[in-house]
Amino acid sequence: MSSDRDDFQAERTRLQELMLARGSRTTKRFLNLDAAVYREGVLEPRLKELLGLVASAVLRCDDCIRYHLDQAHDAGWSSDEIREALDVALVVGGSITIPHLRRAYAVLEELDTGR
C-alpha cells in the first residue's frame, strides 16, 4: 500500500522527468542551479532544506512545502525543530500562511507516524 508521501514523490518524479524532457535550455539551467544551491557549501545541505521549507511556507507553495518537509525530515531534523522553523515562517509570512501550515502539520504527522 502506498502512502501519500510515496504518491507525491512518484508524481513529482514523473512531472520532473517530463519537464526535463520537454523544457528549454533555460528551464534545465534553472533546475541545475536549484540543485547546486542545496549542495554542500558554507551552509550544510541539511540547514538549506530547513531554509527552503521556511521560504516555501512564506511563499505559500504547497508542493514546495511538501518537498522540503520530506527533505528536512530525511535530513534528520526533529519534528520539534521543523515546527519551530514553521513558526518563523508564520511570523514572517503572517496569517495568510496558516492554511498552508495546517497542511504542513498534516504532512508532518504523516512523517512522524510513518504512514
Beta strands, then each sheet from edge to edge (+ up, - down):
end
